[in-house]
Amino acid sequence: MTDEPLHKRPPGASDATVEAVGKVSEAFEAIEEVRGRLYGLHRLVGTADLALGEAVELLRKAGHEELADTVDRDMVGRNVLPGMWTFQIVEAFDAGYYADFKRIDQLVRDELMGGQRHVYEAEMKTRERTKGRHGHEASPEDCSAEELATEKGA
């Protein structure tokens, strides 16, 4: 098997169309990364807030009551943006910009590529790989069992 059927150019799709759909996918992949970073922000801010709460207790134990009160009052549990904790930022992003971008990416692929993903990349792989060279196989099915075991570190 040389290419996966889901990566075939639909009949009549021009090079310009394949490239344009590939660029929409590239843009959406960047948004997927942004989404991951937002979840990372959510986790890191939560971690920082919990650590700050622990620091408040340590400040109290060390006899720094007034400073502990200031840190507790001004920072622990504080909104990151006006009226919002990070979970609300993530939810707003997911429900708005991300959902709309995902819908547009799917719409473009459905209308121009028959819903197929990564057609541009599959064609690039076909052009750029060195046929017959180990590590440049078109698909896992083109690898021998020994090569697959080697790739998996067996």
N, C-alpha and C positions, 0 to 999 in steps of 0.2 A: 504494500500500500504506500503510495508516494505522497499523498496529501489527504487530510481528513475531509470528508464530504462537506462538513459545515464551513469549510474555509474556501469553497469554490466561488469564483466570480459568477454572478447570475448572468444568464444570456443577455447580451445587449448593453451591459454595464461598461461604460467607457473608462479609460485610465483616469480621466479627471474626476469621474464620479467615485471610483474606488479610493482615490487619493483624498477627496473631500470627506468621505465617510470615515476614512482612517484618521483624519484630522479631528473630526467630531469625537471619535473614540479616544484619541489622545487627550483632548481637552477634558473629557469625562473622567479618564484615568487620573488626571491631576486633581479633579474634584474628589475622587475617591481617597486620594492621599490626604487632601485637606480634611476630609471627614475623619480619617484615622488620627490625624493630628489633633482635631478637636476632642476626640475621645481621650487622647493622651493628655491634653490640657485638663480635661475633666478629672482624670485620675490623679494627675500631679497636683492640681490645686486642692483636691480632697485630701491627698496625702499631706500636703503642706499645712492645711487647716487642722488636721488631727495632730500633727507634730507640734504645731503652735499651741494647741490645747494642752499637750503634755508639757511644753515649755512653761506655760503659765503655772502649772502645778509645781514644777521644779523651782521656778522663781519664788513661789510662795514658801516652799520648804526651805529655801535658802535665805528667807527673811526679807524678801523684796516685795512686800504686799502691794504697795502703791504702784510700782511698775507692772506687776502681774495684773492688777486691776485694769491698768491702761491698755495693756496688750489684749487682755480678754475682751474688754469693752469695745475697743476700736478695730480689732482685726479678727478675732475668732468668730466664725459664722457670718462674716461680712459678705455682702453681695459682690460679685466680680464686676458686673455691669449693673447699671441702675435697675433695681428690682429683680435681678437674676443671679441665681447660682449657676454653676457650669452645666448642671444637668438640663436646665432650662435653655441654655444657649445651644446645646447639642440637639435638644428636641425641636427647637425653632428652626435650626439649620436643616435637620432631617425632614421636617414637614414642609418646609418652604423651598429654598434654593436647591437643595440636594434632590428632593423629589421631582421638581420641575426639570432639572438638568438630566436626571435619569430618564424621565419620560421623553425628553427631546432626543436623547441618544438612541433610545429604543425606536422612536418614531422614524428617525433618519435611517436606521438600519432596516427596519421593517419595509419602508417605502422603496429604498434603493438597493438593498442587499438581500431582500427576502428574509430578513431577520438574522442573517448570518453575522457572526462576530469575527473580527481580526482577518478579514479578507486581504487588506493591504499588507499586514504583517506576514501572512502566509505566502503571498506573492514575493515579498522581499526575501523571505527565507529561501524560496525556490531559486531566486536570482543569485543570492549571496553565498549559499552553502557550497562546499566543495564536494560534488557528487563522488561517491565511492570512498570517501575519507572517513576514518573512524571519528566519531563525535560530530559528524555532519549529516547523520541519517535524516531522512525526510520525516520519519515517524518512529515511535517505539517498536512497531511491528517490523521495521527494517533492521533492527538490531538483533544480533544473535543472543541466545540465552546467556552465553559467557559474557558478552558485552554488557547486557543488562545487569548481571550480577556485579560486574566490575563497577559500573556507574553507581549502583546502590551501595557500594562499599562492602559487599559480601565477601 
